[in-house]
Amino acid sequence: MSNIRLFFSNILSADTTDRLDKSQSHYLVKVMRIKESEVFSIFNQNGEWEAKVLKISKGIVEFKTVKQLRKKESSKELWLAFSPIKSNYQNFMIQKATELGVTKFLPIIFDRTVVRKINNERLEKIVIEASEQSNRLNVPEIEKAQDLKNFLNSNSMDLIFTDLNSDNKKIEKSKLTDKPICIIIGPEGDFSEAEREEILSFKGVQSLKINENILRSETAVISAISIINYVIN
């Protein structure tokens, strides 16, 4: 079986016949040097399939699913609410968070957020590539940027508040419900006092001090996700 994995957004089922887009076809043909009748893996949230190359015409790959390799996964929803940061660090953060199992990204514009625009198209490419590489089926969703009040009012979740001022260093698993778990990471200048109060008043919140040191946003994300994965797995 080929180790090539490609995300495919269209419906996949037994004996599906379809075509890859120009970018994916170029990757298979020019980079991976795949030929007609050879196989690769194709996946989305409905499962993963072995696909056979039927034809390569004008650089476009036509394929047919041969057999199902993995069925749809049922996993705990793990969200990340974060303040946008400089693109290079943010790209790294999104990539690693995807590899570690985050299922939804929620950009939040805080009082002290410096970077106030994000390139959703670029981030979507990163989560797809990271999902392909890390052998996961579900590609994370990326929401549009919103303010803190809207985020808190419009989501039902178990909120993990990474708070440097907290004395708590352990998540109480007994307080977690069947709702999605959402980690909230603050901006580079930290949360304002008003934001701290607003977050701490949210029903179902647990504050967590992940380190005695002040961590960069991308480091805090990796640390927090690792802690949560340890608790729930």
C-alpha positions in Angstrom: 0.0 0.0 0.0 1.3 3.4 -0.9 2.1 5.9 1.9 0.6 8.8 -0.1 -2.4 10.2 1.7 -4.6 13.0 0.2 -7.6 14.8 1.7 -10.6 14.8 -0.6 -13.6 17.0 0.3 -16.2 15.3 -2.0 -18.2 12.2 -1.0 -16.3 9.0 -0.8 -17.8 5.5 -0.8 -17.4 2.1 -2.4 -16.5 2.3 -6.1 -16.4 6.1 -6.2 -15.0 7.5 -9.4 -13.8 11.1 -9.4 -10.9 13.4 -10.3 -8.3 15.2 -8.2 -7.9 18.9 -8.5 -5.0 20.4 -10.4 -2.8 20.9 -7.3 -3.2 17.3 -6.0 -2.8 15.8 -9.5 0.4 17.8 -10.0 1.7 16.4 -6.6 0.9 12.8 -7.5 2.2 12.9 -11.1 5.2 15.3 -10.9 6.3 15.0 -7.3 5.4 11.4 -6.4 5.8 10.1 -10.0 2.6 8.0 -9.7 1.4 6.1 -12.8 -1.8 4.7 -14.1 -3.0 1.6 -12.2 -0.9 2.5 -9.1 -2.7 3.2 -5.8 -2.7 5.8 -3.1 -4.8 6.7 -0.1 -7.6 9.2 0.0 -9.6 10.3 3.0 -12.1 12.7 4.6 -14.3 12.6 7.8 -16.2 9.6 6.4 -13.2 7.3 6.3 -10.1 6.4 4.3 -9.9 4.5 1.1 -7.4 2.9 -1.2 -7.7 4.5 -4.6 -6.5 3.3 -8.0 -5.3 5.7 -10.7 -7.6 5.0 -13.7 -6.2 7.7 -16.0 -3.9 10.7 -16.2 -5.2 13.1 -18.8 -3.8 16.6 -19.3 -2.2 16.4 -15.9 -5.4 15.5 -14.1 -5.7 12.3 -12.2 -8.9 10.2 -12.4 -9.3 7.6 -9.7 -11.6 4.9 -8.3 -11.9 3.8 -4.7 -10.9 0.1 -4.4 -11.4 -0.7 -0.8 -12.0 1.0 2.5 -9.0 1.1 4.9 -10.6 2.9 7.8 -14.1 3.8 8.9 -15.4 7.1 10.2 -13.8 8.0 13.6 -15.7 9.0 16.7 -13.4 11.1 18.9 -13.7 13.7 21.6 -14.1 17.3 20.3 -11.0 19.4 21.2 -11.1 23.0 20.4 -8.5 25.8 20.5 -9.4 29.4 21.0 -6.4 31.5 20.4 -5.2 35.1 19.8 -3.8 35.5 16.2 0.0 36.0 16.3 2.7 36.6 13.6 2.2 34.2 10.7 5.4 32.1 11.0 4.7 31.3 14.6 1.0 30.9 14.0 1.5 28.5 11.1 3.7 26.3 13.3 1.1 26.5 16.1 -1.8 25.4 13.8 0.3 22.6 12.3 1.3 21.1 15.7 -2.2 21.6 17.2 -3.6 19.7 14.3 -1.1 16.9 14.7 -2.1 16.7 18.4 -5.8 16.3 17.7 -7.5 19.7 17.8 -10.8 19.5 15.9 -11.7 23.2 15.7 -9.8 26.5 15.7 -11.5 29.7 17.0 -9.4 32.9 16.5 -10.3 35.5 19.2 -9.5 39.2 19.0 -8.7 40.2 22.6 -8.0 43.6 24.0 -4.3 43.2 23.7 -4.2 41.2 20.4 -1.6 42.7 18.1 -2.3 40.8 14.9 -5.9 41.3 14.0 -6.2 39.7 10.6 -5.7 36.0 9.7 -5.4 34.3 6.4 -8.0 31.5 6.7 -7.1 30.1 3.3 -3.5 29.7 4.3 -4.5 28.1 7.6 -6.9 25.7 5.8 -4.0 24.4 3.7 -1.9 23.9 6.8 -4.5 21.8 8.6 -5.1 19.7 5.5 -1.3 19.0 5.1 -0.9 18.3 8.8 -3.9 15.9 8.7 -2.5 14.1 5.7 0.9 13.8 7.4 -0.3 12.8 10.9 -2.7 10.0 9.7 -5.9 11.6 11.0 -9.2 11.5 9.2 -11.0 14.6 10.5 -9.6 17.8 9.2 -10.1 20.6 11.7 -12.5 23.5 11.1 -11.3 27.1 11.2 -13.8 29.7 12.3 -13.7 33.4 11.4 -12.2 35.7 14.0 -14.6 36.9 16.7 -14.5 38.8 19.9 -14.4 37.2 23.4 -18.0 38.0 24.3 -19.4 36.4 21.2 -17.2 33.4 21.7 -18.4 32.8 25.2 -22.0 33.5 24.4 -22.3 31.3 21.4 -20.6 28.1 22.5 -21.4 25.2 24.8 -18.2 23.7 26.0 -15.9 22.7 28.9 -13.5 25.7 28.9 -9.9 25.3 30.0 -8.5 28.7 30.8 -4.7 28.9 30.7 -4.1 31.5 33.3 -0.6 32.4 34.6 -2.3 33.9 37.7 -4.0 30.7 38.7 -2.7 28.4 41.4 -4.3 25.4 39.9 -1.9 23.0 38.1 -4.2 20.1 37.5 -7.4 19.5 35.4 -10.2 17.8 37.4 -11.4 15.1 35.0 -14.6 14.6 37.0 -15.7 18.2 36.1 -15.5 17.5 32.4 -18.7 16.6 30.6 -19.6 15.2 27.2 -19.3 18.7 25.7 -16.3 19.7 23.5 -13.3 20.7 25.5 -12.0 24.1 24.5 -8.5 25.5 25.5 -8.3 29.3 25.5 -4.9 30.8 25.0 -4.3 34.6 25.5 -2.5 37.2 23.5 1.2 38.0 23.8 0.4 40.8 26.3 -1.8 38.4 28.3 -5.5 38.7 29.1 -6.8 42.0 30.5 -8.3 41.9 34.0 -11.8 42.4 32.5 -11.2 39.5 30.2 -10.0 37.3 33.0 -13.2 38.0 35.0 -15.4 37.4 32.0 -13.8 34.0 31.3 -13.8 32.9 35.0 -17.5 33.7 35.1 -18.2 31.2 32.3 -20.1 28.1 33.5 -17.9 25.0 33.3 -14.5 26.8 33.2 -11.4 25.4 34.8 -8.4 27.6 35.2 -5.0 26.0 34.6 -1.4 27.2 35.2 0.6 25.2 32.7 4.0 26.5 33.7 5.7 28.8 36.1 7.4 30.6 33.2 5.8 32.9 30.7 5.5 30.9 27.6 5.2 32.0 24.0 1.7 31.4 22.5 2.8 28.4 20.3 4.6 26.8 23.3 1.6 27.3 25.5 -0.7 25.7 23.0 1.4 22.6 22.6 1.8 22.3 26.4 -1.9 22.8 27.1 -3.0 20.3 24.4 -0.6 17.7 25.7 -2.0 18.1 29.3 -5.6 17.7 28.1 -4.7 14.7 26.0 -3.1 13.0 29.0 -6.2 13.7 31.1 -8.8 12.4 28.7 -6.9 9.5 27.0 
